[in-house]
Amino acid sequence: MRKIIVLTFVTLDGVMQAPGGPQEDTDGGFEYGGWVVPHFDERIGAIMHEQMTVPLDLLLGRKTYEIFASYWPTHEGEWPGINSATKYVVSDTRTDSLWDNTVFIKDNVVEEICRMKQQDGPDLQVHGSSQLLQTLFKHDLVDDLWIKIFPITLGTGKRLFGEGTMPAAFKLTHSEPTPSGVIVARYERAGEVKTGSFGA
């Protein structure tokens, strides 16, 4: 069985939109694109390299796929093996491939992703893909969260957890602060949400 692992940059108030550059995603008039750059230190780079060079396939939304496909095919030295990995792309508009080993998922998205999880093969990493993430959270399909929490608030923008997220418990398996103040955390799915009360 394959895991779905979400890797994301997020602000303290939960925004994940356009971390890498001003023109990455301007939906909604978003003006803060590139907010990770001032805090991206050597340690974050090393962690990202470690996380991205394990055996993997990618599960991406269309917009993230197009961004990745414009860069990574000619920069495999920075991400060894990425061109040979399978890229599963959820899109109801794009059908033409921009990158080797691309498979499009258009219909019965949840059922198809569930089927993929049951197959043998490398884990499925999700980068960016804010709209796809909402579908995954709504249907409780995320197994692990590998999050980098940046010490800023933006007040606006697409958020990691939007409407429709199912109640779910996670267990912290690793945490580390970086020199620039980013908290790197790994969580794995851990059953149902438990409640209680203080006192009698």
Steps between C-alpha positions, in 0.01 A plus 500: 500500500626845407481805723392846393747746648430873493806726493419866541620840611250682722478826693400521865145585391483203263563665162675282240446706185793594272791434736764500226455819299286805422337352187459144626131541589332842501143369535284730710745786449758331724794740542743309722639240260851393595449527876724201579808647331626727784479208746633219277826399661755227435339261746160520328672428172667192646172374645319553171775313315470208741121489468496532122766238421322201651318268254182682401232575248321835486130576541436856385234749406516654154649835597782348708567248223540781246738689732707187567503400132642837402808445719578150621540308170820694430622512863505134598841550656321689778234230540650164398249255353216748459472454124454124532240533778134474401310829522129448568321825413143576606349726235175530309651740245853386406554180304833569326815396680776751575731250671607138468293237682191715550163337568186714512212432739179663381205288609419319825792678667446371854445144386808509279721639777371234740586235241850645457558488875427128500761429234860407555747775427667805650312742721311786336629847586270801467667839460300823475168401339278689745173407327591131477595502869147600597368191324757280671422641846125480444528128425765423766758387245810667649731272697789734590554876518853633453455868582732800513341772716634848427505779763265739319128569467342623177130525584393405149560224248425134440527299820626150560183395679193646334134417526410134492798363693400184685577467873822301531772444760869515415810402696812716499795281399768767453548872558793731452547878498733641236739795547255732321216410737311253282351199680532178303245243617394154391163357596349163424132410501400361840138392518198699607476828688469444876337740743492536876450748781709653780388429853199307621 
